[in-house]
Amino acid sequence: MFEKPFVNSLNLTAYTDLTDFVRNLLDLAISFSVLLVVISVVISGFKYMFSKGDDEKVKEATRGLIFAFIGLIIVFLSPTIVKFVLDKFL
């Protein structure tokens, strides 16, 4: 029913192999994650400023900052993990 040139025109990706696709997807995910960390740090900073010395609110803001920075560390380690997996198994 469809001719071969029509089917070939449906492939509009610029990726030639899986590693290029995963690398670009990982770069996009890292950029999005860093944006989320910045937003989380700003929100935690506002929680600190508006805590008015309440110990529970200060603990909540501290916990938010710690989780944001742990997430940032995981995000920056993820390319190394993905590269290791791709080199070992592909």
N, C-alpha and C positions, 0 to 999 in steps of 0.2 A: 504494500500500500504506500509506504513512504520510501522515497528514493534515498540513497545513501548520502548525497550532499545535504539533505535536510537534517538527517540524523547527526551529521558531523557539525552542523551549525548550532546544534543545541548545546554543545560543550563549550561554554563560555568562560571556563576557569583558566586562570593564568598559571596554575600549578602543574608542574610536570611530574612530581612525585609526592609521596605522603609526607616526607620530612619537611618539604617546603610549606605544605599546608599546616602541619603541626607547629612549625616555627612561627608562622604568621599568626596563627590562632593563639599561641602562647604569648606573643608580644601584645596582642589585643587584650588578652586576659590580664596581663601584668599592668598595662596602662589603666584599665578599669579598676583593678584592685588598689592601685596606688591612689586613685581618685577617692575610692571608698575610705581608705585609711586617713587621708587628709580630712575628709568630712567627719570621720569618727573622732579624730584628735580635736577638731574645732568644737564639736559637740561636748566632748569631755572637758575641754577648757571652759566652756560656758557653764557646765555643771559645777566645776570648781569655783568659778567666780560667784555663782548664785547659791552656793551651799550655805553661806552665812555661818560657817563654823560648825554646822551639823555634822557629827562624825559619820553618820550613816551615808549622807550624801557625798562626803569626801571619799569614803571607801568605794562608793559606786563609781565616782569619777576616776579614781585611781585604777580600779578594775577595768574600766573602759579603755584607759590609756595602755595598760599592760596588754590587754587582748589585741588592741590595734597594732602595737609594735611587734607582738608575737606573730600576728598575721602578716605584717610587712616582712618579717624575716623569712617566713614560709614562702611568701610570694617571690622573694629574691633568690631563694634556694631552688625554686621549682624548675628553672631552666637547666640547672645542673642535674636534677633528678630525671627530667625528660631526656636530656642528652645521654645520660647513662643508660636508660631503658632502651632508647633507640639504637645506641651502639651495640648493646648486648644482644638484643632480640631481633633486630631487623638487619 
